[in-house]
Every structure is written in C-alpha cells, then in structure tokens.
Amino acid sequence: MTGSAPVDPTSTEAWRQLSRIAEGFSPDLRGWFDADPERAARYTFSAADLTVDLSKGLVTEEILQHLLQLAKDTDVAGRFQAMISGEHINVTEDRAVLHTALRRPPHAEGLVPAAGFTVDGQDVDADVQATLDKVFAFAEQVRSAAWTGVTGKRISTVVNIGIGGSDLGPVMVYEALKPYVQPGLEARFVSNIDPADIYEKTADLDPETTLFIVASKTFGTLETLTNARLARQWLWERLSASGSIDDSDDARNAAVAKHFVAVSTALDKVAAFGIDPENAFGFWDWVGGRYSVDSAIGTSVVIAIGPDNWRAFLSGFHAMDEHVRTTPLEQNVPVLMGLLNVWYSNFLGAQSHAVLPYTQYLHRFPAYLQQLTMESNGKSVRWDGSPVTTDTGEVFWGEPGTNGQHAFYQLIHQGTRLIPADFIAVANPPHALADNTGDGGAVQPGQDVHALFLANFFAQTKALAFGKTADEVRAEGTAESVVPARVFSGNRPTASILAPSLTPSVVGQLIALYEHIVFTEGTIWGIDSFDQWGVELGKQLALQIAPAVNGDQAALDAQDSSTKSLIAKYLELRQ
C-alpha cells in the first residue's frame, strides 16, 4: 500500500461516466423530489449520534453508483485499513498516521486492530493511555486546587500558547464545550506572534492564578516560543511588582515551575526554559498537528471540562472511526460526503465549501476545518511524487447561522458560483430561552427561541434546494421589472447534519466526520493528506528576512526589489 503508486482516478471507468453525466448536467431538485417520495429517506443516514440528510445534494442514483465505484477503484476502504493499522501512509515523512489510536478505549475487547498493537516497535495503546493518565492526573490537581501558583493561590485561568493545530483545535473545542467548563476556571488561547494577541489575553489576568501551557512538539516553533518568553517575562514582572517574588534567579525559576507546563517531546528544551520535564506531556510523530486535538494538545480543555467529559469526547471520535471501519460504503457517511465533494469540485466546478453551524458554541468550527481540510488536501503532487491529474482541495469557510444569513448567504442563494454548504444543528440547546413578550407579530409571547433559530436552519436548506420561480414571484404581486431580481434558481446543494445535543461526544463525532471526509477525498485524488510542506517555505524565508527587518543593510540589499522596498518603507514608518 505505502510504496505503491496511487490509482489515477481519471483513468477509471467511473470517472469517465461521471464526466459524461457532468456534460450538460441540469439538476432538478424540485423534479427529483416530486418524482421520488422516498428521496429524503433514501439519502438520510445515521452515523453515531448524527443524522445526515444528503437528499438536497445534486445527486441521483446513477451519479451515486459511479461515485461509489470510484471509491472502490481507488481503494478508499483499503487505505483506511492501512491507516488504522499503522502503515506508513504519510510517505513524504515516512510515518504512520494514527490519530485514530488517540481515542481508542482502554482495555476494550474487540478493538481493530487488536488492543496493544505495536507500530514501529511502540506499544501504541499503552503509550496513549499512559499519557492520558498523566494529563488527567494533572488536570485533577489543577481543578481541585491541589496544584496552585507559586503564592499558594488556586489556578483560575489557563492560557494555552500554541499555533496551528496546537491552537485551532483546543480553542474550538473549548468554545464548543463551554457549558461543561468547571465554574471558576477559564481558558484563553494565544497563537499569533503579533504582540497584541498576548498583550490582550494577559492584560487583565492575575499572575498568581494563571497557568500557561506551552504547546509545541519540538519546543522550537517560532511563534509559540516567542509568546512563551513574553508570557514568562510578564509573569516575572507582575509577580515582582506585586512583591510576590523577588528578582533572584531562584525565585523566578520557582515561579516558572508553578505557572508553566508544556506539551512537547523535547524535554531538554523544556527544561532549559524552566519547566519541570515531569510537567511535560508528549505525543508522537504519527500525530499530525491538525489531527492532534484529542492528544495532550488538548490539556487546556481537559483541565477546563474534566477527564470524564474528555473521555466522552474521545468516545465520540471512536464511534465515528468505527462507523467508517464497519459500515459499507453505500451507508458510510464520511465517505459519501467526501464523494459528493469530489463530484462538486471535480465535475461541477465548485471551488469553495461553506460550513454553517446553527449553534453559537461551534462558532470556531469553520476556522478549525480550514486547517484540517486545506492543509491536508491543498496538494499538487500525488503520494508517489507525480503531478496530480485533477483539481484538489476546496476553500473551506463559514460562520454560524443566523449571522451568515445577514452577510454572505446572498452569494450562495443568487450568485453565479456553485457553493456546496453543510448546515449543522442540535435539537436540544444548552440554554433553552423563551421570548416572553414577543414582538406582537411574527414572534408570539412565549416563543421558544431555539425553535425560531432552527426554523432558519430548515428554511435555508429548503430555499437553496427549491428556490422560487418567476411565476411564484409574480403571484405575490411583484412588479414585472423586479421579478428577475427576486427569482431564486434553487438547485444549490446542501448537507444537513443534526445531533441531539452538543455534548462532548457529539463534538468528537463532528471532528472525526470531517477528518474522514478529508481522508476520502485525499485517497481518491491520490495525495498524501498528512504532510504540510507548503507551510515551510514562508517560515524559512521569515527567518532569513528577519535581520533585514531589524535594520541589517546587507540582509536588506540581498532581497528582491519588492521585498526591499516594502521593508525600507516599514523601517521609515517605524522610525
């Protein structure tokens, strides 16, 4: 598997048939629903706690059968099995890809691969559980105030310092699970090297009750280590100013030891920073950053919501993993959604994909998916180094409803671009509120606000699917000159994802759902979805350019004319 060349999807009969259908394709969701009373039932699927309605997608039975054959031709199921078994499917880094091992339940019978399986000489399950136990023990110490700051005060704010997967995952999950956060605890997240970020996140904090978590596997990420040093400097200055510590090295070291921990495997660098290596929580090369939120990278969230809720979170991931592993392709939700994305992007010309959560607690989910999807599948070579034969990747974006309705939905409804959209909602809100006065019109006293909210969720997918014809607009008495502007073409594809509640398990299920959608698309395109060389060049050049930005004339002279001109203007303005 790992050494073999990927199947060129464009060489398959399934691809040829899909190309044939796409020529002159004219979707008719109104007609399809009218002709098939069972369409909604036939295209609605279950995966763990999620109900996923794909019936408003631009798909027919003929299209679906060819897409499923494409998945078979490119061996999506076989590559998934290779991944969870520890084969080195990340070929450019010669690594296994085992984020699914992070959420395997401990000591469970019937696990596939079997419990205790070994990869590259490592007992994966034992190591994962040992790290979890260590994170859980530390979290309980902080939550119970057995762990305190250097002056003996209990920790009330945890500040996670990381970037990329060491930030986007934890902050998204923390925001999603705020109703589960222990009272008296708060988490904040610093990622940007812009000094405004760490300044604003620490400006109103009490250093005596603040704990910093520095999340960097190598403990060498420029942004993270710069922010960590600024946080350490802030801690020393604030504690010293309040008289809590003196300016001796011993006092400073003691403060760092009680107010900093790390998520890293570079224990020598951790110790050099002043953090006790015993308070460093590790993870492994087979965990990519954007797939790491359920590893020790999530320590800040474990502290906030507690180990029991974190176990439930992991169980949600595992339930989706098992759905993918055991469910035939025809009912396999992440595979089906990935196949539809291939259909939209490779055959119907879609270039972007909206994710629209109708739950405010998921407001950071689209940002999280931007890294997961675009860093994974933004590739132009296949895993054997040959050029891709298709377009790859999609631009993922979105905002929570109903905010987006008052911003960009116009483009989705009536624009010239095809933008598939995933709508996500929960039936039971954590805070059920009623509008007891109403507005005297559409909103009657006692209106359940969540029901009103979800009326928008249902209405938007209906409007996108079925639109409004010119005759329907005219029937409303609209002036003929305005009719064209008020026509909605419909046939705008959506997927609707509905969960009972936004529990820790459901959040895990949603993340894993999209992980496996990404996997499906990457396998069909024949790319390595688990490396990210595209992020490296800019970082390398930044280090080379930094001396010029700091005024080194020789370094400035070495730049191209545009970069030189921009830096010179910056230096002029900075002075």
C-alpha positions in Angstrom: 0.0 0.0 0.0 2.5 2.6 1.1 5.0 2.0 -1.6 2.5 1.6 -4.5 1.6 4.3 -6.9 -1.9 5.8 -6.4 -4.6 4.9 -8.9 -5.1 7.8 -11.3 -8.8 8.4 -10.8 -9.2 9.9 -14.2 -8.2 6.6 -15.8 -11.2 4.7 -14.3 -14.4 3.9 -16.0 -16.3 5.5 -13.1 -14.5 8.9 -13.7 -15.4 8.7 -17.4 -19.0 8.0 -16.7 -19.2 10.9 -14.2 -17.6 13.2 -16.8 -20.2 12.1 -19.3 -23.0 12.9 -16.8 -21.5 16.3 -15.9 -21.6 17.4 -19.6 -24.7 19.5 -19.8 -25.8 18.4 -16.3 -29.0 20.2 -15.3 -30.0 19.4 -11.7 -33.7 19.5 -10.8 -34.2 19.0 -7.1 -37.9 20.0 -7.4 -38.5 17.4 -10.0 -36.4 14.8 -8.3 -38.4 15.2 -5.0 -41.7 15.3 -6.8 -40.9 12.1 -8.7 -39.5 10.2 -5.7 -41.4 10.5 -2.4 -38.7 8.3 -0.8 -35.8 10.6 -1.8 -35.3 12.1 1.7 -35.5 8.7 3.4 -33.1 7.1 0.9 -30.5 9.8 1.2 -30.7 10.3 5.0 -28.1 8.4 7.0 -27.0 7.8 10.6 -23.5 7.9 12.0 -23.2 7.5 15.7 -25.5 10.3 17.1 -25.6 12.3 13.9 -28.4 12.3 11.4 -27.1 13.4 8.0 -29.5 14.4 5.2 -27.9 14.4 1.8 -31.1 14.5 -0.2 -30.7 18.1 -1.1 -27.4 17.3 -2.8 -27.0 17.3 -6.5 -27.0 13.5 -6.7 -29.0 10.8 -8.4 -28.8 7.1 -8.1 -26.7 6.9 -11.3 -24.3 9.5 -10.0 -24.0 7.9 -6.6 -23.3 4.5 -8.0 -20.5 5.8 -10.2 -19.1 7.7 -7.2 -19.2 4.6 -5.1 -17.4 2.7 -7.8 -14.8 5.4 -7.9 -14.2 4.9 -4.1 -13.8 1.2 -4.8 -11.5 1.8 -7.8 -9.2 4.0 -5.6 -9.4 1.6 -2.7 -10.7 4.0 -0.1 -11.6 1.2 2.3 -8.2 -0.5 1.9 -6.3 2.7 2.5 -8.4 3.4 5.6 -7.5 0.0 7.0 -3.8 0.6 6.2 -4.0 3.9 8.1 -5.6 2.5 11.3 -3.2 -0.5 11.2 -0.1 1.7 11.3 1.2 1.5 7.8 3.4 4.5 6.8 0.8 6.1 4.5 2.5 9.5 5.2 5.1 8.7 2.6 7.0 12.0 2.4 7.8 11.8 6.1 7.8 8.0 6.2 5.4 7.9 9.1 2.4 6.1 10.3 -0.9 8.1 10.6 -2.5 7.1 13.9 -4.7 9.9 15.2 -7.4 7.2 15.4 -5.3 5.5 18.1 -5.7 8.6 20.3 -9.3 7.8 21.0 -9.3 4.0 21.2 -10.9 3.0 24.5 -8.6 1.4 27.1 -8.7 -2.3 27.8 -11.6 -2.9 25.4 -12.3 -6.2 23.8 -12.8 -6.5 20.1 -10.7 -3.5 19.0 -9.5 -3.5 15.5 -6.5 -3.5 15.3 -6.3 -5.6 18.5 -5.7 -3.8 21.8 -2.0 -3.5 22.4 -1.0 -3.4 18.8 2.6 -2.4 18.1 3.8 0.1 15.4 7.5 0.7 14.7 8.3 -1.1 18.0 5.9 1.1 20.0 3.0 -0.2 22.1 0.7 2.4 20.8 -2.3 1.8 23.1 -0.1 1.6 26.2 1.7 4.8 25.4 -1.6 6.7 24.6 -3.2 5.6 27.8 -0.1 6.4 29.9 -0.1 9.9 28.5 -3.8 10.3 29.0 -3.5 9.2 32.6 -0.7 11.7 33.2 -2.8 14.5 31.7 -5.8 13.5 33.7 -3.9 13.4 36.9 -2.5 16.9 36.3 -5.9 18.2 35.3 -7.5 16.9 38.5 -4.7 18.6 40.5 -5.5 22.0 38.9 -9.3 21.5 39.2 -9.1 20.5 42.9 -6.5 23.2 43.7 -4.0 20.6 44.8 -1.8 22.4 42.2 -1.5 26.1 43.0 0.5 29.0 41.8 3.8 30.0 43.5 2.0 32.0 46.2 -0.5 29.2 47.0 -3.5 30.6 45.2 -5.6 28.2 43.1 -5.4 28.5 39.3 -8.4 30.2 37.8 -7.1 30.9 34.2 -5.3 28.5 31.9 -3.6 30.2 28.9 -2.7 27.9 26.1 0.2 29.1 23.9 0.4 27.3 20.6 -0.3 27.9 16.9 -1.9 25.9 14.1 -3.1 22.6 15.3 -1.8 23.4 18.8 -4.3 26.3 18.9 -7.2 25.9 16.5 -8.3 22.5 17.9 -8.2 23.4 21.6 -9.8 26.8 21.2 -12.6 25.4 19.0 -13.4 22.5 21.4 -13.2 24.8 24.5 -15.7 27.2 22.9 -17.9 24.3 21.8 -18.0 22.8 25.3 -18.2 26.0 27.4 -21.3 24.7 29.2 -19.1 21.9 30.6 -16.4 24.1 31.9 -15.9 24.0 35.7 -17.1 27.1 37.4 -14.2 29.3 38.5 -12.0 28.1 35.6 -11.4 29.9 32.3 -9.1 29.1 29.3 -7.6 31.6 27.0 -5.6 31.0 23.8 -2.6 32.8 22.4 -1.4 32.0 18.9 -0.5 35.0 16.8 3.1 36.4 17.0 1.5 39.8 16.8 2.3 41.1 20.3 -1.3 42.4 20.5 -2.5 38.9 21.0 -0.6 38.0 24.1 -1.0 41.5 25.4 -4.8 41.4 25.2 -5.0 37.9 26.6 -3.0 38.7 29.7 -3.7 42.3 30.3 -6.4 41.7 33.0 -5.1 38.5 34.4 -3.7 37.9 37.9 -0.3 36.2 37.6 -0.8 34.4 40.9 -3.8 32.5 39.5 -2.6 32.0 35.9 -1.2 28.8 34.4 0.5 28.8 31.0 0.6 25.7 28.7 3.2 25.9 26.0 2.2 23.5 23.2 4.9 22.8 20.7 6.0 19.2 19.8 9.6 20.3 19.1 9.6 23.3 21.5 11.0 25.3 18.7 8.0 26.8 16.9 9.0 30.5 16.4 5.6 32.0 17.2 4.9 29.7 20.2 8.3 30.1 21.8 8.3 33.9 21.3 4.9 34.1 23.0 6.1 31.8 25.8 9.1 34.0 26.5 6.8 37.0 26.6 4.5 35.2 29.0 7.4 34.3 31.2 8.6 37.9 31.2 5.0 39.0 32.0 4.8 36.6 34.9 8.2 37.7 36.4 7.4 41.4 36.0 3.9 41.2 37.5 4.9 38.9 40.4 7.9 41.1 41.2 5.9 44.3 41.0 3.3 42.9 43.5 6.1 41.8 45.9 5.1 38.1 45.4 8.6 37.2 44.4 12.0 38.9 44.4 14.2 39.2 41.4 16.5 36.3 42.2 17.0 33.5 39.7 15.7 31.0 42.3 12.5 32.9 42.8 12.0 33.3 39.1 12.7 29.6 38.4 10.2 28.7 41.2 7.6 30.8 39.6 8.0 29.3 36.2 7.9 25.8 37.6 4.5 26.5 39.2 3.0 28.6 36.4 4.2 26.8 33.2 3.8 23.3 31.8 4.4 22.0 28.3 3.0 19.8 25.7 6.2 18.7 24.0 8.6 15.8 23.4 11.7 18.0 23.5 12.4 17.6 27.2 15.8 19.2 27.1 14.4 22.4 25.7 11.5 22.3 28.1 13.9 22.1 31.0 16.1 24.8 29.6 13.0 27.1 29.5 12.5 26.4 33.2 9.6 23.9 33.0 10.0 20.7 35.0 10.1 17.9 32.4 7.8 15.9 34.7 5.2 18.5 33.8 5.6 18.0 30.0 3.0 15.9 28.2 4.1 14.2 25.0 2.7 13.0 21.7 4.1 11.2 18.7 5.3 11.7 15.2 2.3 9.8 13.9 0.0 12.6 15.2 -0.2 15.4 12.7 -0.8 18.9 14.3 -4.2 19.3 12.7 -5.2 15.8 13.9 -3.9 16.3 17.4 -6.7 18.0 19.4 -7.6 14.7 21.1 -4.0 14.2 22.2 -2.1 16.0 25.0 -2.5 19.1 22.9 -6.0 19.3 24.4 -4.6 19.6 28.0 -6.1 23.1 28.5 -9.5 21.7 27.6 -9.1 18.6 29.8 -8.4 21.0 32.7 -11.5 23.1 31.9 -14.1 20.3 31.4 -12.5 17.4 33.3 -11.4 13.9 32.5 -14.8 12.3 32.4 -16.1 14.7 29.8 -12.8 14.3 27.9 -13.4 10.5 27.8 -16.8 11.2 26.4 -15.2 13.4 23.8 -12.8 10.7 22.8 -15.7 8.2 22.6 -17.3 10.3 20.0 -14.3 10.2 17.8 -14.0 6.5 18.2 -17.7 6.0 17.4 -17.2 7.7 14.1 -14.0 5.8 13.4 -15.9 2.6 13.9 -18.7 3.8 11.7 -16.1 4.3 8.9 -14.4 1.0 9.6 -17.5 -1.2 9.8 -20.2 0.5 7.5 -20.5 -0.4 3.9 -19.6 2.4 1.5 -23.2 2.8 0.5 -24.1 4.0 4.0 -20.8 5.3 5.1 -21.5 8.9 5.9 -17.9 10.5 5.7 -17.2 8.5 2.6 -20.5 9.6 1.0 -19.9 13.3 1.9 -16.3 13.1 0.6 -17.6 11.6 -2.7 -20.1 14.3 -3.1 -17.4 16.9 -2.5 -15.3 15.3 -5.3 -18.4 15.4 -7.6 -19.0 19.1 -6.9 -15.3 20.2 -7.2 -14.0 17.9 -9.9 -17.1 17.7 -12.1 -19.4 20.7 -11.4 -16.7 23.3 -10.9 -17.2 24.2 -7.2 -14.1 25.8 -5.7 -15.3 26.5 -2.1 -17.3 24.9 0.5 -19.3 26.6 3.3 -19.8 25.1 6.8 -22.6 26.8 8.6 -23.2 25.7 12.2 -26.5 26.7 13.7 -25.2 26.6 17.2 -23.1 29.5 18.5 -20.9 27.3 20.5 -19.5 25.9 17.2 -18.5 29.4 16.0 -14.8 28.4 15.7 -15.6 25.1 13.9 -15.3 26.6 10.3 -11.9 28.1 11.2 -10.8 24.7 12.6 -11.9 23.0 9.4 -9.9 25.5 7.3 -6.7 23.9 8.6 -7.9 20.4 8.6 -9.2 20.5 5.0 -6.9 22.9 3.2 -3.6 22.0 4.9 -4.4 18.3 4.3 -5.6 18.4 0.7 -4.0 21.5 -0.7 -1.5 19.5 -2.8 -0.4 19.4 -6.4 1.6 16.2 -6.4 0.4 12.7 -5.6 1.9 10.5 -2.9 4.4 8.9 -5.3 5.7 12.4 -6.4 3.9 12.5 -9.7 1.7 15.5 -10.6 -2.0 15.3 -9.7 -4.4 14.6 -12.5 -7.3 16.5 -11.0 -8.1 19.7 -9.1 -7.6 19.0 -5.4 -8.8 20.6 -2.2 -11.6 23.1 -1.5 -11.6 26.5 0.1 -13.5 25.9 3.4 -15.1 28.8 5.1 -18.2 29.8 7.1 -19.8 31.5 10.1 -22.5 30.5 12.5 -26.1 31.0 11.5 -28.0 33.2 11.6 -25.1 35.7 11.4 -24.1 34.5 7.9 -27.7 34.9 6.6 -27.2 38.7 7.1 -23.7 38.6 5.5 -22.8 36.2 2.7 -25.8 34.0 2.0 -26.8 36.3 -0.8 -23.9 34.9 -2.8 -24.8 31.3 -2.0 -28.5 31.8 -3.0 -28.3 34.0 -6.1 -24.6 34.3 -7.1 -23.1 32.7 -10.1 -20.8 30.4 -8.2 -21.7 26.9 -7.0 -21.0 26.7 -3.3 -22.0 23.5 -1.6 -22.8 24.1 2.1 -23.0 21.9 5.2 -25.6 23.0 7.8 -25.1 21.8 11.3 -27.6 22.0 14.2 -28.6 20.4 17.5 -32.1 19.7 18.6 -31.6 20.5 22.3 -29.8 23.7 23.3 -27.8 24.0 26.5 -29.8 27.2 27.3 -33.4 27.0 26.4 -34.9 30.5 26.5 -38.3 31.8 25.6 -39.2 35.3 24.4 -41.9 36.0 26.9 -43.0 39.3 25.3 -42.7 38.7 21.6 -43.0 41.4 19.0 -46.7 41.4 18.6 -46.3 39.9 15.1 -44.3 37.0 13.8 -42.9 36.3 17.2 -45.6 35.5 19.7 -45.2 35.7 23.5 -43.6 32.5 24.9 -41.8 31.8 21.6 -39.1 29.1 22.1 -36.1 31.0 20.7 -34.2 27.8 19.8 -37.2 26.6 17.7 -37.2 30.0 15.9 -33.4 29.6 15.4 -33.8 26.2 13.8 -36.7 27.4 11.7 -34.0 29.4 9.9 -31.8 26.2 9.6 -34.6 24.3 7.9 -35.7 27.3 5.8 -32.3 28.0 4.4 -31.7 24.5 3.0 -35.2 24.4 1.6 -34.7 27.8 -0.1 -31.3 26.8 -1.5 -32.7 23.5 -2.8 -36.0 24.6 -4.3 -35.7 28.4 -4.9 -38.5 30.5 -6.2 -39.6 30.6 -9.8 -40.6 33.8 -11.7 -44.2 32.7 -11.7 -44.2 32.3 -7.9 -42.7 35.8 -7.6 -45.3 37.2 -10.0 -48.1 35.5 -8.0 -47.1 37.6 -5.0 -47.9 40.8 -6.9 -44.4 41.8 -7.7 -43.9 44.3 -10.4 -42.6 42.7 -13.6 -39.5 44.9 -13.7 -38.4 43.5 -10.3 -39.3 39.9 -10.9 -35.8 38.8 -12.2 -34.1 40.1 -9.1 -36.4 38.1 -6.9 -36.1 34.8 -8.6 -34.1 32.1 -6.8 -32.7 29.4 -9.1 -32.6 26.7 -6.4 -30.5 23.6 -7.0 -27.9 24.8 -4.6 -26.5 21.7 -2.8 -26.6 21.3 0.9 -26.0 18.7 3.5 -27.9 18.9 6.8 -26.3 17.4 10.0 -28.5 17.2 13.0 -27.5 16.0 16.5 -29.5 15.6 19.7 -27.2 18.0 21.8 -23.8 19.5 21.6 -22.3 17.0 24.0 -18.6 16.2 24.3 -19.2 13.0 22.4 -21.0 14.9 19.5 -18.2 17.4 19.2 -15.8 14.4 18.8 -18.1 12.9 16.2 -18.2 16.1 14.2 -14.4 16.4 14.2 -13.9 12.8 13.2 -16.6 13.1 10.5 -14.6 15.8 8.7 -11.3 14.0 9.3 -12.6 11.1 7.3 -14.2 13.3 4.7 -10.7 14.7 4.1 -9.3 11.2 4.1 -11.8 10.0 1.4 -11.1 12.9 -0.9 -7.3 12.7 -0.5 -7.4 9.0 -1.3 -9.4 9.5 -4.4 -7.0 12.2 -5.6 -4.0 10.1 -4.7 -2.4 12.7 -2.5 -0.7 12.5 0.9 -3.2 14.3 3.2 -0.9 14.1 6.2 2.2 16.2 5.3 2.3 20.0 5.0 5.4 21.1 3.2 3.6 24.1 1.8 3.7 25.9 5.2 7.5 25.6 5.5 8.9 27.9 2.8 7.4 31.1 4.2 8.6 30.3 7.7 12.2 29.7 6.4 12.2 32.9 4.5 10.9 34.8 7.5 14.0 33.8 9.5 16.2 34.9 6.6 14.4 38.2 6.2 14.3 39.0 10.0 17.8 40.6 10.0 16.7 43.0 7.2 13.6 44.0 9.1 15.8 44.7 12.1 18.0 47.1 10.1 20.8 44.9 8.7 21.7 46.7 5.5 23.5 43.7 3.9 20.4 41.5 4.6 18.2 44.2 3.1 20.3 44.5 0.0 20.0 40.8 -0.6 16.3 41.0 -1.0 14.3 41.3 -4.3 13.3 44.8 -5.2 9.7 44.5 -4.0 10.6 43.0 -0.6 13.4 45.5 -0.2 11.1 48.4 -1.0 8.5 47.2 1.5 11.0 46.7 4.3 12.5 50.1 3.7 9.1 51.7 3.9 8.4 49.8 7.1 11.6 51.0 8.6 10.8 54.5 7.6 7.4 54.4 9.1 8.6 52.6 12.3 11.1 55.4 12.9 
